[in-house]
Amino acid sequence: MVIGMYLLASSPVVAIEKWNGINTIRVAVDMATEKGVTENTIVLLLLLPLIATVVSMFHYVLGLSGYGIFMPTMIAVVFLATGMMSGLILFAMILLISLLSNLVLKKLKLHFWPSRSINLMLISMGTFGLIIVSTYVPILDISKLSIFPILFMILLSEEFVRTQLAKSRSEAKKLMLGTLVLAMAGAMIMNIKPVQETVLKYPGMSMLVGFLANLWVGSYSGIRLSEISRFRKAIRKK
């Protein structure tokens, strides 16, 4: 999988700067690049904790919830690899097949695991069909997509189905919408070329910023912005 919307141009090999302790991550990046590790892979690894930080801030400060912190972060990477429109269409197709197959499989009254296995088979065939169709539609071409983005989309659809069964349809929709919004926000941030270049040039600083931001979010005790309308009367009285 590569960074799909903006690709960093491969830069010429440069001399590794002298290690002084403070620039440990920068030196490690230079060494990895010199040994042939692609800049796209390094940038993606450096961006992942920052996107997870953004997801955390959205949850505790804005009150936007999704399926944990891992799922929105990974789906953001999927959107980066597929493109936003293609990623949403791929997910919509997987979710639609999953929901329709569940309606049919319920009537067969199968055990849970065999039912999910049949569901996975139908999703695989549907995805394969979409890949074939996408080769004739250039703007939606996902024919060169690796298996991992598809697997993450399937996991997200499974979480949606599981939440419907364990909790309620409204809760499942709320978490699904929150996950997609968080993922799209993360993908847009990761797609900003200056952000990619900054984390590659100053990896230590980017990690420090992420660490400090998490310390602040981790001790945040204020009201979430989405809850202001809910507690407006109590806030006014106070």
C-alpha positions as CSV (number, residue, x, y, z in Angstrom):
1,M,0.0,0.0,0.0
2,V,1.3,3.5,-0.8
3,I,0.2,7.0,-0.1
4,G,-2.3,7.4,-2.8
5,M,-3.3,11.0,-3.3
6,Y,0.0,12.9,-2.8
7,L,3.2,10.9,-3.5
8,L,6.4,12.3,-2.1
9,A,9.0,12.5,-4.9
10,S,12.0,10.3,-4.3
11,S,14.8,12.5,-3.1
12,P,18.5,11.9,-3.8
13,V,20.6,10.0,-1.3
14,V,22.0,12.5,1.2
15,A,24.7,12.1,3.9
16,I,23.5,11.0,7.3
17,E,23.8,13.9,9.7
18,K,25.9,13.4,12.7
19,W,24.1,11.9,15.7
20,N,23.9,14.2,18.8
21,G,21.2,12.4,20.8
22,I,18.4,14.9,20.1
23,N,18.2,14.0,16.4
24,T,18.0,10.2,17.0
25,I,14.8,9.8,15.0
26,R,16.1,12.0,12.1
27,V,19.3,9.9,11.9
28,A,17.2,6.7,12.0
29,V,15.1,8.0,9.1
30,D,18.2,8.9,7.1
31,M,19.7,5.5,7.7
32,A,16.4,3.7,6.7
33,T,16.2,5.8,3.5
34,E,19.8,5.0,2.7
35,K,19.1,1.3,3.0
36,G,16.2,1.5,0.5
37,V,13.2,2.0,2.7
38,T,10.8,4.2,0.7
39,E,9.9,7.7,2.0
40,N,6.2,6.9,1.6
41,T,6.5,4.0,4.1
42,I,8.4,6.2,6.6
43,V,5.9,9.1,6.2
44,L,3.0,6.8,6.7
45,L,4.5,5.3,9.9
46,L,5.2,8.8,11.3
47,L,1.7,10.0,10.4
48,L,-0.2,7.2,12.0
49,P,0.4,8.3,15.7
50,L,-0.5,11.9,14.7
51,I,-3.8,10.8,13.1
52,A,-4.5,8.7,16.2
53,T,-4.0,11.8,18.2
54,V,-6.4,13.7,16.0
55,V,-9.0,10.9,16.5
56,S,-8.5,11.1,20.3
57,M,-8.9,14.9,20.3
58,F,-12.1,14.7,18.2
59,H,-13.5,12.1,20.7
60,Y,-12.7,13.9,24.0
61,V,-13.0,17.5,22.9
62,L,-15.6,17.5,20.1
63,G,-17.5,14.4,21.4
64,L,-17.3,12.6,18.0
65,S,-17.2,8.8,18.7
66,G,-16.3,6.0,16.4
67,Y,-15.2,2.3,16.6
68,G,-12.3,3.0,18.9
69,I,-9.1,4.7,17.9
70,F,-7.6,1.9,15.7
71,M,-10.4,1.5,13.2
72,P,-10.8,5.2,12.2
73,T,-7.0,5.5,11.9
74,M,-6.8,2.5,9.6
75,I,-9.7,3.5,7.5
76,A,-8.0,6.9,7.1
77,V,-5.1,5.0,5.5
78,V,-7.5,3.1,3.3
79,F,-9.0,6.4,2.1
80,L,-5.5,7.6,1.4
81,A,-4.7,4.5,-0.7
82,T,-8.0,4.3,-2.6
83,G,-9.0,8.0,-2.8
84,M,-12.0,9.3,-0.9
85,M,-14.7,8.6,-3.5
86,S,-13.5,5.1,-4.4
87,G,-13.0,4.2,-0.7
88,L,-16.6,5.3,0.1
89,I,-18.0,3.4,-2.8
90,L,-16.0,0.3,-1.9
91,F,-17.2,0.5,1.7
92,A,-20.9,1.1,0.7
93,M,-20.8,-1.9,-1.6
94,I,-19.3,-4.1,1.2
95,L,-21.7,-2.9,3.8
96,L,-24.7,-3.4,1.4
97,I,-23.7,-7.0,0.6
98,S,-23.2,-7.7,4.3
99,L,-26.6,-6.3,5.3
100,L,-28.5,-8.1,2.5
101,S,-26.8,-11.4,3.1
102,N,-27.6,-11.1,6.8
103,L,-31.3,-10.7,5.9
104,V,-31.2,-13.9,3.9
105,L,-29.0,-15.9,6.3
106,K,-31.3,-15.1,9.2
107,K,-34.0,-17.1,7.6
108,L,-31.7,-20.1,7.3
109,K,-31.1,-20.1,11.1
110,L,-27.4,-21.0,10.8
111,H,-24.8,-20.9,13.6
112,F,-22.9,-17.6,13.8
113,W,-19.6,-18.6,12.3
114,P,-20.9,-20.5,9.3
115,S,-23.2,-17.6,8.7
116,R,-20.3,-15.1,8.8
117,S,-18.2,-17.4,6.5
118,I,-21.0,-17.3,3.9
119,N,-21.2,-13.6,4.3
120,L,-17.5,-13.2,3.7
121,M,-17.7,-15.3,0.6
122,L,-20.5,-13.1,-0.8
123,I,-18.4,-9.9,0.1
124,S,-15.4,-11.4,-1.6
125,M,-17.3,-12.2,-4.8
126,G,-19.0,-8.7,-4.7
127,T,-15.6,-7.0,-4.3
128,F,-14.1,-9.0,-7.1
129,G,-17.0,-7.9,-9.3
130,L,-16.6,-4.3,-8.4
131,I,-12.8,-4.5,-9.2
132,I,-13.7,-5.8,-12.6
133,V,-16.2,-3.1,-13.2
134,S,-13.9,-0.4,-11.9
135,T,-11.3,-1.2,-14.7
136,Y,-13.8,0.3,-17.1
137,V,-14.4,3.4,-15.0
138,P,-11.1,5.3,-14.7
139,I,-12.2,7.6,-11.8
140,L,-13.1,4.5,-9.7
141,D,-10.2,2.2,-10.6
142,I,-9.4,0.0,-7.6
143,S,-8.0,-2.9,-9.7
144,K,-4.5,-2.4,-8.3
145,L,-5.7,-2.1,-4.7
146,S,-4.0,-4.5,-2.2
147,I,-6.0,-6.9,-0.1
148,F,-5.4,-4.9,3.2
149,P,-7.7,-1.9,2.5
150,I,-10.5,-4.4,1.5
151,L,-9.9,-6.3,4.8
152,F,-10.2,-3.1,6.9
153,M,-13.5,-2.3,5.1
154,I,-14.8,-5.7,5.8
155,L,-13.8,-5.4,9.5
156,L,-15.7,-2.1,9.7
157,S,-18.8,-3.6,8.2
158,E,-18.5,-6.5,10.6
159,E,-18.3,-4.0,13.5
160,F,-21.5,-2.4,12.2
161,V,-23.3,-5.7,12.1
162,R,-22.0,-6.7,15.5
163,T,-23.1,-3.5,17.1
164,Q,-26.6,-3.9,15.6
165,L,-26.9,-7.3,17.2
166,A,-25.4,-6.4,20.6
167,K,-26.8,-2.9,21.0
168,S,-29.1,-1.2,18.6
169,R,-29.3,0.0,15.0
170,S,-29.2,3.7,16.0
171,E,-26.0,3.1,18.0
172,A,-24.5,1.2,15.1
173,K,-25.3,4.1,12.7
174,K,-23.9,6.6,15.1
175,L,-20.6,4.8,15.5
176,M,-20.4,4.1,11.8
177,L,-20.9,7.7,10.8
178,G,-18.4,8.8,13.5
179,T,-15.8,6.4,12.2
180,L,-16.2,7.5,8.6
181,V,-16.0,11.2,9.6
182,L,-12.9,10.7,11.7
183,A,-11.4,8.6,8.9
184,M,-12.1,11.2,6.2
185,A,-10.6,14.0,8.5
186,G,-7.5,11.9,9.1
187,A,-7.1,11.1,5.4
188,M,-7.4,14.8,4.5
189,I,-4.7,15.7,7.0
190,M,-2.4,12.9,5.8
191,N,-3.0,14.1,2.2
192,I,-1.6,17.5,2.9
193,K,1.8,17.6,1.2
194,P,3.4,20.1,3.7
195,V,2.4,17.8,6.6
196,Q,4.0,14.8,4.9
197,E,7.2,16.8,4.3
198,T,7.3,18.2,7.8
199,V,7.0,14.8,9.5
200,L,9.7,13.5,7.3
201,K,12.1,16.4,7.8
202,Y,11.4,16.9,11.5
203,P,10.2,13.4,12.8
204,G,11.4,14.1,16.4
205,M,9.4,17.3,16.6
206,S,6.3,15.7,15.2
207,M,6.5,12.9,17.7
208,L,7.0,15.4,20.5
209,V,4.0,17.5,19.4
210,G,1.9,14.3,19.3
211,F,3.0,13.3,22.8
212,L,2.3,16.8,24.2
213,A,-1.1,16.8,22.5
214,N,-2.0,13.5,24.1
215,L,-0.9,14.7,27.5
216,W,-3.3,17.6,27.1
217,V,-6.2,15.5,25.8
218,G,-5.5,12.8,28.4
219,S,-6.1,15.3,31.2
220,Y,-8.9,17.2,29.5
221,S,-11.9,17.6,31.9
222,G,-14.0,20.2,30.1
223,I,-17.4,19.6,28.4
224,R,-17.4,18.2,24.9
225,L,-18.5,20.6,22.3
226,S,-21.2,18.2,21.1
227,E,-22.7,18.2,24.6
228,I,-23.1,22.0,25.0
229,S,-26.6,22.0,23.6
230,R,-27.5,19.0,25.8
231,F,-26.4,20.7,29.0
232,R,-27.1,24.3,28.0
233,K,-29.6,24.9,30.8
234,A,-27.3,23.6,33.4
235,I,-24.4,25.7,32.1
236,R,-26.5,28.8,32.2
237,K,-27.6,28.2,35.7
238,K,-24.0,27.7,36.8
